[in-house]
């Protein structure tokens, strides 16, 4: 949806949740508990590890085929 509409995530959230509804209550609890920061940290960790593994593959390939 984000890619298709190019809208800000907050705008989309407002469009798909009802004020005072169950979904927004859950979202507020997740945000209060730091979910957004945790998700960003998780993506950064996975990205860094992916880079490390990619570098290792390149190094191993060079050592075995160089």
Secondary structure as GFF3:
##gff-version 3
##sequence-region A 1 66
A	DSSP	alpha_helix	2	5	.	.	.	ID=ss1
A	DSSP	alpha_helix	9	16	.	.	.	ID=ss2
A	DSSP	alpha_helix	22	32	.	.	.	ID=ss3
A	DSSP	alpha_helix	35	65	.	.	.	ID=ss4
###
